[in-house]
């Protein structure tokens, strides 16, 4: 047993040493890029940016009503609703086709509009130099697939704005600045290994991140194990030291004992974020839930004149949302959405939302209006709305649904595995925990403190590993 124990300890030391040499640079890059991401998120089009680039609906040019627009679209998928807004100086309906491909129907003539050209894209963007792109660093993810390709318009202003306009639909899909792009190379691109050739292949990218983060997790766990094993607080080493190491290795050991647990939590939770073995279900409500929630709405039965009266002046986009088999009209403004029925009455009340939300294999057991952030509905670095309606079901997965009561949007789905992932990833990786989530200063301070300690572990280990690696290839000089 003693021989086995010694052999095990030897393999533990060697494993940490060589895994550390292999992954030390990754640790340093992940920690540094994570700090950048606290302040610069990956570029995405916010609601405010989208509305800012839309002209108010020109009601004098709107001739076709919503029912005629749906008919022109053929057999549209209306689960997510559809919108009336402007495409440059033309009012259009934006509708999802039966295959999920977005369709654009002219609100003036009722015809389907084809792809836009570069000149129209420049008008939509507000002037500049146009180039055609299908996929680049900032539009690499699959959520942009229905909108590809793009006309990218560089505005040529001091901030370096670039506007991506969808060729099939003519809508602005993304706006970036030089500052965002530059810092994201040091932040999200590095942290997520978001290199376009790799990220364009989702499963290959996922497997690469899974294996890299798994190996890094082994490095962190073995390092913490070695650190605890070699630490002596009572029966100290010769000279009264608590560690057998000297110099840089001593610093690596002591800093590792100070921040080893937090570093292990950070790396292992990062591995879990890639959903190994598909342990965690998606927070996106499944198709069956979305179908049941939308129901089977009939005709809207509203004229253009009635729409204009209900919408009011200076509105940039009007969303038609199906909930519980009925159509609702949502006025989207910078202050947030506001729903009404098509007769001008109030939007869907809680009873309507509860009746519309159905879960296969389960029944609604509780409905709660969450007015303040809590453990399962926190800001999480984004503008999550308040209040939200939380619906609890007794299905086998113990599902919760969160719904925005302002317009009835299904915000997310949390089942038992999703709530576990909330703690295993969000709590450990983002410090999204009660007491810190709603206190940005203290949360950022804690993140900086833990990441600086982690950086100390990574850098001392990286330097020590580099020295050892260098000694292996240093030429040996024989005695003459």
N, C-alpha and C positions, 0 to 999 in steps of 0.2 A: 504493500500500500504506500509505503514511503517513496518507493521508486516511481510508482504511478503518479503520486502527488508532485514529485520533482519534475517528472516529464511534463505533466500538465502545466505547471508553472512556467517551464521553459517555453512550451508552445504558446502560452498566453503572452509572454514577453515578446517572442519572435513575431507572433501574429500582430500584436499592436505596433511593433516597430515597423514591419514591412507594409502593413495596411496603412499605417500613418504616413510613411514615405510616399505611398501611392496616392493618398487622398488629402494630404496636408494642404496642397494648393486649393483644392475644392473647398475645404473648410474656410480658408481665408476669404476666398471669393464669395461664398455663400453669406458669410457674416457681413462683409463689407457691402455687398449689393443689397442685402436685407435692410441695412441702415438707410441706404439711398431710397428704397421703396417706401420707407415711412413717410417720405415727403413728396415723392414723384411716382404716382401710379402709372401703370401701362396706359397708353393713349386709348381713349374711348370717347364716343360722342355722348355728351351729357344732354339731358332734356333741355337745359338752358341754351346750349350751343345749337341744338337742332332748331329750336323755336326762333332763335336769333337770326338764322339764315333763311327763314321762310317769310315771304311777303304775305301781308294780310290777304285773305280770300277775296278775290275780285267777284263779288256776287253779281255784278252786272254781266259777267261772262258765263255764269253758271246757268245752263239751260236744262241739263239732264239731271233728273232726280236719282236718289240712291237705288231705288228698285230697278230702274232702267240700266244703271251702271252694273248692278249684279247680273242682270240678264245678259248684258254685253260680254261679261266675263265668262259666260258659259256655265260651268258647274263649280263655282268657287268654294274654297274651304273657308268658312266664315267663323271658325271657332275663335280666332283671335280678333275678329271684327275687321273693319276696313276704315279708311280715312279719306277725308276730303281736304285737299290743300293745294298749294300752287307748285307748278313745275315751271320755273322762270316766270313768265307772264301768263301762263295757261293754267286754269283750274283743272285738277285731275282727281280721280278716285284711285287710291292705291289698294289693291285687292289681291289676296293670295289665291292663286289658281288651284285647280284640283290636285296637281302634283306638287304643291308647295312653292312653285315658282311664282314670284310676284308679277302681277299684271298691272298695267297703268291704263286707265280708261279716261278719255277726255270728258270733262264735265260740260263741254260746250257742244261736241258733236256726237258723243256716245261711241266713238271708234276707239279701238285699242291703239295705243301709241307705240311705235317701234323704238329701237335704240336711239339714244341721243347722239349727236356728233360733238366734236371738240368745241365748236363755236358756241353751242348751247350750254355745254358744261362750263365754259369760261363765264358766260353770262350768269349762270346760277351761282358760281363761286364768287363773282364780283370782280372779274378781271384777272389777268395773269398769263402765265405760260403753261400750256397744256401738254401732257404726255400720257400715253396709254399704258396702264399696268394691269396685269391679271392678279398677281400676288406679290407682295413685298413684305418687308420686315414688320410693318405695322398693320397689315391686313392678312396675316398669315393664318389665322384661326378659321375653323370651319364655319363659324357663325356668319362669316362674310360670303360664303359660297353662293347663296341665292342672288347676291348683288354683283357678282363678278361679270365681266371685267370693269375696271374703273378708268375714268379720266382723272388724272391727278393734276390739279391746277396749283402751281407755285405762284403765290400772290406777289412775290418780290418785295415785300415790306420788310422793315428792320427786324421784326420778330420771326421772320422766316416761316410764315403760315403756309401750309399745304392742305388743300381741300380735295378730298376724294369724292367724286360724283359717280354714282352707279350708272353704267351704260344702259342696262336693261330698263331701269326705272326712272332715272333722272333725279334720284334723291341723294342728298348729302349723307354719306355713310360714315365719314370720319374727318376730323380736323386735327392737325398736329402743328406744333411749333418747333423751331430749332432747339429751343431750351428743353422741351419734352424729349425730343429725339436723342439729343446728346446725353442727357442724364439717364435715359432708359438703357442706353448701351452699358452704362455702369450699374444699372439697377436691375430691372425685370429681365432684360435679355440675358444678362449674366446669371442671375439667380435661377431662372427657369430653364437655362440653356435654350433660349428661344431663337436659335439660328434657323433661318428660313428653310434651307434644304432639309433639315431634320424635322422642324415643327410642322412642315407641310405634310408629313407622313405621321398622322396622330399616333398610331400604335407603335411605330418604331421609336418615336420620341418618348412615349410613355414607358416602353421597355428600357430604353437607355436611362431615363431618370430613376426607374425602379431599381435597376441594378447598381447604378452609381450611389444612390442614397442608401441602399442596403449594405453595400461595402463600407460606406462612411459610417453607418450605424454600428457595424461590427468594430470599426476603429474606435468609436466613442465609447462603446460598452467595455471593450477590452482595456482601453486606457483608464477608465474609471475603476475597473476591477484591479488592475495593476497598482494604481495609485493608492487604493485602500489597503491592499495587501502589503505594500512596501512602507506604509506610514506607521510610525511607532510613536505614540504619545506617552506611553508609560515606560516600557523597557526600551529605552532609546539606544541609538547607535553610539559607537565610540565617539567621544567628544561631545555627547549630549544632543546630537542632532536628531530630528524626527524623520529625516530622509537619508537614504544611503547615497544620494546623488550630490554632485557638486557642480558649480558653475551654471551653465544654461539648463542642464538637465534638472537641477534643483529648482530653478524657477518654473520649469515646465511642470514638475511634480506638484509644487505648492499652489500654483495658479490653477492647476487641474483639480486639486482638492477644493479650491474655493468655488470654482464654477463648473465642475465636471457634471454634476447632476443636471444643471440647466442646459448644458451643451448636449448631453444625451437626449434630453427631452426635445430640444430644438431639432436635432438631426433625425431622430426616430419619428417625430411627428411629421417632418418633411417627407419621409418615406411613406408614411400612412396617407399623406395627401394624394399620392398617386394611386390610391385605392388598390393595394395588392390583393390579388385573388378575388376582386370585386366584393370585398366585405361590406362596403357601404353603398346604400342605394342613393340615387340621384335626388337632389332637392327639387328638381323640376317635376311638377305634377305629371303623372303618366297619361297617356292618350285617353284611356278609358275615363279618367277623372275629368279631363278637359272636355271630352265629348259630352259627358253627363252635365257638366256645369253650364256649358253653352246651350244645351238642349237643341230643339229644332225650331228656330224662329221662322215665322212666315214673312210676308211682305212688311216693309216698314210703313207703307201707306202715308207718306208725308211728302208734300210738294216742296219745290225749291223755295217758294215764297215763305212757307211755314218754317223751313230750315233757317232762312235768313233772319226771320223774326226771333226765333229761339236762340240762335247763335249770337246775335248782337253784332256790333261793329268791331273792326280791328282784330278779328280772330284769325290766327294763322293756321290752325289745324282743328278739324272736327272729327272725332273718332266715334264710330258706331260699334257698340259692344253688345254681343249676345250673352245674356245671363238668364238661365232658367227658362229658355224658350221664348224670351222677349228681347226686343231691341231697346237699347238705351243710348242716349246721346251724351258724349263726354266732351266738354269744352276743355282743351288743354292750354293752360297759360303758364307763365313763368312762376306763378304762385302755387301751381299744382293743378291736378285735374278736378273737375266738378261735373258730376253726372246728373242728368234729368231724364224723365221719360219723354217720349215724343209728343206728349201733349203739353209739355212745359211744367209738369209737376216735379216733385222731388225725385232724386235718384233711388236706386234699390235700397230698401231698409235692411236691417239685420235679419229679419224673418225671411225676406226674399233670398238673401245670400245663403242663409242656413239651409233653406229648402232646395236651392240649386246645387249645393255642394253635396255630392254623394260619393260614397266609397264602396267599391265592390267588396262584398263579403263583410261589411260592417255597417254599424248604425251610429248616428251622431249621439254622443253622450254628454257633451258639454260645449257651450258657446260662451266665450269670454272676450270682452273688449279690453285689449291691453293698451293702457293709456301711457305707460312709462316703460322705458327699456328694462328688460329683465334678462335672466340667464340665457333664454332661448330666442330672444328678439333684441339684439344689441346693435349699436351703430356699426360696429365692425368695419370702421373706416369708410363707410359709404353713407349716403343720405337715405337711410331706411325710414319710411314714413311712420308717423304716429298720429292717431291710434291705429291699431290693426285688430282685426277680428280673428281670434284663434278658435278653430273648431277641432274638437277631439273626437276620435272615432274608436270603436271597439273591434276593429278588424284585426286579423292575426299579427299585423306589423305595428299595431298601436299608433296609427297615423295621426298627425296633426296637419291642418292646413292653415296658412296665414293668408288673409284676404285684406286688401285695401278697401275700407268702407267708403272712401270718397268716390271710387269709380268701379268697385267690384273686381279689380284685378286679382287673379290668383298669384300671390307673391312667391310662395314656396311650399314645399311639402317636407315635413320632418317625420320620419318613422323612427322606430327604436334604434336602428343602426345609425340614422342621421343624427340623432341626439347624442349617441355615443361618440360619433366623429366630431361633433361640436366641441366636446371636451378634449378628445385625444389630439385634435389638430388645432382648432381655434384657440383653445386655452393655452396649450403648450407652445405653439408656434407663433401666435400673434399676441399672447398675453391678453386675450379677450376673456377676462374673468370679471365676475361681479366685484364692484369696488374700484376697478381700473377702467372698465369699458367706457364709462361716461365721464372719465376724468383724463382728458388727453394729455395734460402736462405730466401727471404722475405716471401714466402708462408709457409715454415716450421716455421719461426719465428711467423707468425700470428697464425698458427695452435697451436703451443706450448702455446702462450699467452692465446688464447681463451680456450684451453683445461685445462690449469692450473686454470683459473678462474672457469671453469665448475667443476673441481675437488674440488675447495674450496666450491662451493655450495653443491656438493654431499656429501663430507665428513662431513661438519658441520651439514647438515641435517641428515646424517646417525647416527652421534653420538647423536644428540638431540633426534632422533626417538628411538634409542636404550635405552637412559635414560628413556624416557617416557614408553617404552614397559617394561623395567625392573621394574619401579615403580608399574605397574599394577599387577605384580606377587610377589611383595615384601610382606612378611607376616606382617600383622598389629598387633601391640602389644597393647592389651587393658590395661586400667588402673587397677591396683590392689587395 
